Amino acid sequence: MPYQVFDLNPVDRITTNAVGDPGKRVFYLQARKGSRLVTLICEKEHVAALAMAIDQVLLSMAEGNADAVVEPDAAVLQSMELEFPLDPAFRTGQVNLGYDQATERLVIIAYELLDEGDDSPPSVARFWATPAQMRAFSVHGQEVVTAGRPLCAMCGQPMDPEGHFCPRKNGHHT
């Protein structure tokens, strides 16, 4: 795929979600500005890290006062589903979060995952959003991440519906 830049500043909508059965889910990051919709494939860890980083930045902006952190509107949280059809621009390899003090917007910067040995520049997507939009993204992202497979109470590893090999149950623990 040739190098592309997706710069949605500001976004009208930003969301994340997963499609598929727990353990086999594909995670997406999606933003819209007007008629332009950009969808990226990402990792569960990207969504979890972004949600945590957004909350940290918002808390810092509120000078440590958790009560001052903007809370998303309930209607916004109910409209966080992905827009179909899903047509991902690329699979992300690295995701960063930034803040522009002049516009008071947070920005998610996602870089394309390139094959090993590929020296071409990675495509990049930048999604600029308000603190309220990002807080909704964070809350929803945390829900998406935790909606996966349940964790084993003994070893902490995800349990598949087909069964679970627990190293603590059989006397072996690595």
C-alpha positions as CSV (number, residue, x, y, z in Angstrom):
1,M,0.0,0.0,0.0
2,P,1.4,3.4,-0.9
3,Y,2.2,5.9,1.9
4,Q,-0.9,7.9,3.0
5,V,-1.7,10.6,5.6
6,F,-5.1,10.8,7.2
7,D,-5.5,14.0,9.1
8,L,-8.9,14.5,10.6
9,N,-8.8,17.8,12.5
10,P,-11.2,18.0,14.2
11,V,-13.1,14.7,14.1
12,D,-16.9,14.7,14.2
13,R,-16.9,11.3,15.8
14,I,-14.2,8.9,17.2
15,T,-14.7,5.4,18.5
16,T,-13.2,2.0,19.0
17,N,-14.7,-1.5,19.1
18,A,-14.0,-5.1,18.4
19,V,-15.6,-7.6,16.0
20,G,-15.7,-11.3,16.5
21,D,-15.8,-13.9,19.3
22,P,-13.8,-13.4,22.5
23,G,-10.3,-14.7,21.9
24,K,-10.6,-14.1,18.1
25,R,-11.7,-10.5,18.1
26,V,-10.3,-7.9,15.7
27,F,-10.0,-4.4,17.2
28,Y,-10.7,-1.2,15.3
29,L,-10.1,2.5,15.7
30,Q,-12.4,4.7,13.7
31,A,-12.9,8.4,13.1
32,R,-15.2,10.5,11.0
33,K,-14.9,14.1,9.7
34,G,-17.8,15.0,7.5
35,S,-18.1,12.4,4.8
36,R,-14.6,11.1,5.4
37,L,-14.5,7.9,7.5
38,V,-11.1,6.3,8.4
39,T,-11.0,2.9,10.0
40,L,-7.8,1.3,11.3
41,I,-7.1,-2.2,12.6
42,C,-5.4,-2.1,15.9
43,E,-4.5,-4.3,18.9
44,K,-6.4,-4.8,22.1
45,E,-3.3,-3.4,23.9
46,H,-3.5,-0.2,21.8
47,V,-7.1,0.4,22.9
48,A,-6.2,-0.3,26.5
49,A,-3.1,1.9,26.5
50,L,-5.0,4.8,24.7
51,A,-7.9,4.6,27.2
52,M,-5.4,4.8,30.2
53,A,-3.3,7.6,28.6
54,I,-6.4,9.6,27.8
55,D,-7.6,9.4,31.4
56,Q,-4.1,10.4,32.6
57,V,-4.0,13.5,30.3
58,L,-7.5,14.5,31.2
59,L,-6.7,14.2,34.9
60,S,-3.5,16.3,34.4
61,M,-5.5,18.9,32.5
62,A,-7.9,19.0,35.5
63,E,-4.9,19.5,37.8
64,G,-5.4,16.2,39.5
65,N,-9.1,16.9,40.4
66,A,-10.9,13.8,39.3
67,D,-14.3,15.6,39.8
68,A,-13.2,18.2,37.2
69,V,-12.6,15.6,34.5
70,V,-15.2,16.0,31.8
71,E,-17.7,13.1,31.7
72,P,-19.2,11.9,28.4
73,D,-22.9,12.4,27.7
74,A,-24.9,9.1,28.0
75,A,-26.2,9.6,24.4
76,V,-22.7,9.8,23.1
77,L,-21.7,6.5,24.9
78,Q,-24.7,4.8,23.4
79,S,-23.6,5.8,19.9
80,M,-20.1,4.4,20.0
81,E,-20.7,1.5,17.6
82,L,-18.5,1.1,14.5
83,E,-19.8,2.3,11.1
84,F,-20.0,-0.4,8.5
85,P,-18.8,-1.5,6.1
86,L,-15.4,-1.8,7.7
87,D,-12.7,-1.0,5.2
88,P,-9.5,-0.5,7.2
89,A,-6.9,1.8,5.7
90,F,-4.1,-0.1,7.5
91,R,-3.1,-2.1,10.5
92,T,-1.5,0.0,13.2
93,G,2.0,-0.8,14.6
94,Q,2.4,2.2,16.9
95,V,-0.1,4.5,18.5
96,N,0.7,7.8,20.3
97,L,-1.4,10.3,22.2
98,G,-0.7,14.1,22.2
99,Y,-2.3,17.3,23.4
100,D,-2.4,20.6,21.6
101,Q,-2.7,23.4,24.2
102,A,-3.6,26.1,21.6
103,T,-6.7,24.2,20.3
104,E,-7.3,22.3,23.6
105,R,-7.6,19.1,21.6
106,L,-6.1,15.7,22.1
107,V,-4.7,13.8,19.1
108,I,-4.3,10.1,18.5
109,I,-1.4,9.4,16.1
110,A,-1.4,5.9,14.6
111,Y,1.4,4.6,12.4
112,E,1.1,1.7,9.9
113,L,2.6,-1.6,10.8
114,L,5.1,-2.4,8.0
115,D,6.6,-5.7,7.1
116,E,10.1,-6.4,8.4
117,G,12.6,-5.0,6.0
118,D,10.2,-2.6,4.4
119,D,12.0,0.7,4.2
120,S,9.1,2.8,2.9
121,P,7.6,5.4,5.2
122,P,4.5,4.1,7.2
123,S,1.1,5.6,6.5
124,V,-0.1,7.8,9.4
125,A,-3.5,8.8,10.8
126,R,-4.0,11.7,13.1
127,F,-7.4,12.1,14.8
128,W,-7.9,15.4,16.7
129,A,-10.7,15.4,19.2
130,T,-12.1,17.4,22.2
131,P,-11.6,16.3,25.8
132,A,-15.3,15.2,25.9
133,Q,-14.9,13.1,22.7
134,M,-11.7,11.5,24.1
135,R,-13.3,10.8,27.5
136,A,-16.2,9.0,25.7
137,F,-13.6,7.1,23.7
138,S,-11.7,6.1,26.9
139,V,-14.8,4.9,28.7
140,H,-16.0,2.9,25.7
141,G,-12.6,1.6,25.0
142,Q,-12.3,0.2,28.6
143,E,-15.6,-1.5,28.2
144,V,-14.5,-3.0,24.9
145,V,-11.3,-4.3,26.3
146,T,-12.9,-5.9,29.4
147,A,-15.7,-7.5,27.3
148,G,-13.3,-10.2,26.1
149,R,-12.5,-13.6,27.7
150,P,-12.8,-13.9,31.4
151,L,-9.6,-14.3,33.4
152,C,-8.7,-17.4,35.4
153,A,-8.9,-16.6,39.1
154,M,-5.9,-18.9,39.8
155,C,-3.4,-17.8,37.1
156,G,-4.8,-14.6,35.6
157,Q,-4.7,-15.9,32.0
158,P,-7.6,-15.6,29.6
159,M,-10.0,-18.6,29.6
160,D,-11.2,-19.8,26.2
161,P,-14.8,-21.3,25.9
162,E,-13.2,-24.6,24.7
163,G,-11.1,-25.0,27.9
164,H,-8.2,-23.5,29.8
165,F,-4.8,-25.0,30.6
166,C,-4.0,-23.5,34.0
167,P,-0.4,-23.9,35.1
168,R,-1.4,-23.5,38.8
169,K,-4.0,-26.2,38.7
170,N,-1.6,-28.9,37.6
171,G,1.1,-28.0,40.0
172,H,3.3,-26.2,37.4
173,H,3.7,-22.5,37.3
174,T,6.1,-20.6,35.1
